[in-house]
Amino acid sequence: MFEIAFRDLPPSEDRIRVITVSVQVEEIITTCLARLLGVRESKSTRSFGTSSASLSFNAKLNLFLDIKGMTKSDENILVKFSYIRNKFAHVLGVQTIYECLESQSDKSIKKYFERQYANRIEDYEYSALKVREAFNFFLDDVENCCVMIMERMFNKIEAETELLVKTKRREILLKNFLDKSSLSKEEAAFVRKVLLKSQQEMKDYDFTDEIVDLIF
């Protein structure tokens, strides 16, 4: 029925690159988004799993932006990449990066490419060949953006772990020193000092200021 059978359609090199990268980006966004929302087994959830009910790439990205999971710079890059990804995923006539930029009515991504990458390309001119070179630099920025997002997630996990350790330490201190009758005056003063220091370290979290006074 068609001029070329579906199974014989020649693949678009640029489309393959964009979709392949988008799968990688989506995996990172999914993992980090689930972590921010406190979901540890993301694969088994409806929203982040692999079923037809799971959130789309755009929905995940928008949700990640809404909960401030990235910097403005990261956001700017990933929103542009999302636009390019959508063009290749949904518009048959877009076979190359050049055609993708040409299909944008306001040409903002074209202007961004020229502003950010033209000076890195020898004898730059707005052409299919040079735009592809610029796209390579853009993909580097997308990758760096994902690295920074993951790094911030690791830092968040580390901070949460540190808080958990401090919380447990405080619980142990309180449990062991609730009965102060067996402590000497000097020992009681030392324990009070330790508890006060612990309280000061955790002042940004939800603990009452009177807890040490209740003990001593």
N, C-alpha and C positions, 0 to 999 in steps of 0.2 A: 504493500500500500504506500510506503514511503520510498523516497529516492534511495535512501540508505537504510538498511535494516538496523534495528536498535543494537543488535549484537555486533554489528560491524562499524558502529560509529567511532571515528577516530578520537582518542582522548585529547582534551586540551591540556597542554603542559602546565599552563598557569592555573587552570582550575584544579588540577591535581595537587599542585603545591599549596594553594590557598585552603582547600578542604582538609588536606593532611595537617597543616599547621593549626587549623581551627579545631580539629579533634584534640590535638595536644593542649591547646589553650583551654578548651572546654573542660578537659580533665582536671587541669590545675584550678580553674575557677570553681568547679564542682567540689573538689577536695577542700579548698580554702573556705568556700561559702558554708559548707556543712560544718566545718570546724568552728567558724565564727558563731554559728547558730547552735553549737553544742551537740551536733549530730555526729556520732563517732562511726556508726556503721552505715555510711551514706548509700552504699550499693543496695541495701535492703529496703530503702525507703521509696515511697511513691514519687517524691519530688526529685530525688537525685539518682534513682536507679536507672535501669535500662528499659523499662517498660514504656508503652505508648503514653502512659499517664505522666511521665517525668517531664520536668520543665524543659523548654526549648533553650537553645544556646542564648538567644536574645533575652529570654526571661531570666536566666541565671545571671547574665551579665548585668541586667538592669537591677536585679535584686542586690547583687554585690555592690553596685554603685550606690544604691539607696542606703545600705548600712555602712557606708564609708569604709569599704574594705581596701581602698587604694587611694593614691594621691591624685591630684588633678592632672598631673602629667601622665600618669598611667592611664587614667580615665580617657584622656584625649586620644592616646594611641589606640587603646582597645576599642573605643567607639568607632574610630576610623577603620580599624581592621574588621569590625563587625559589619560595617557597611559594605566593604569589599567582599567579605565572605557571603553576605546575602545576595549580592549581585551574581556571583558565580554559582550560588546554590539554586537560584530561582530564575535567572534570565538566560535563555538559550543563546541569544545573540552575543553575549559577553564571553569571549573565548580568550582574551588576553588582558593583561593589566591596563594596557593603553585603551582598549575598548571599554573597560570598566570605568576609567577616569572620564572618558568621553561621554559615558552614559549618565554622568552626574550633572544635573541641571545647573547647580551653582558653582561647580568646578572647585569647591573648597579643598578637596583632597589633592587635586592637581596643584593648586597653589601651595598647599602644605609640602608636597613632595619637592617642588622647586625651591621653596624657601629653606627647607631643611637639608636637602641632599644634592642640589645642583652643583654646589661648590666642591663637592667631593668627586664629581664625575668629570673626566677630561673631555673638553669640547662639548659641553652639555648643550643639547637642543631638545625641544619637546618632540620626541619621536618614540615609536614603539620600542626600539632598541635601548634608548637612554632611560625611558620610563621603567623598563625592566631592571636596569641597573639600580635605579633609585629604589625600586621595590625591594631589592636585596638588602639595602641599608634599612629600609622600613621594617623588614622581618627581623633584623638584628635588634631593632628597638622594641619590637613586640616580645622577643625572647628575653631581653633585659628587663622589661616590664614584668614578665612572669616570674623571673628570678627574684625581683624585689618583692613581689607579692608573697612568694613562698618564704622569703627570708623574714618578712614581717609576721607571717603565721608561726614560724619557728620561734621567733622572739616572744610571741604571745603565749605559746605553749610553755616556753621556759619560764616566763613570768608567772603563769598560773601554777606551774609546778613549785616554784619558789614560794608562792603564797600558801600553797597546800602544806609544804614543809613547815613554814612558820606557824600556820594554824595548828597543826598537829603538835608542834613543840609547845605551843602555849597551852593546849589542852592537857598535855602531859604534866606541865608545870603546875597547872591549877589542880589537877587530880592528886598530885603527890604532896602538895603543900596546903591543901584545904585544912588539914589538921595541924595547926601550928603549935599545939600544946607541947609537943616534944622538942621544939626548937628553942635554942638559947636566944637571948636578945640579939647577939651578933649575927647568928644564923638567920633569924627572922628579918633583920635589916638587910642582909645580903639577898635573900629571896625576894624581898620587896623591890630591891633595886633591879633584879633580873626581870621581874614582872613589869615594872614600870618601863624598862627599856624595850621589852617585847611589845608593850602597849603603844609606845611611841612609834615603833617600826610599823605597826599596823593601824596607824591613826586614820588612814584613808579608807579603811574597810569598816564593816558593820560590827563594831564592838562598843559596848557601853563604857563611858569614861569612869564609872564608879566601881568597876569590877574589882580593881586592886584594893580599894578602900573597904569593900565588903569582906575581903579576906583578912586584911590587916587593919 
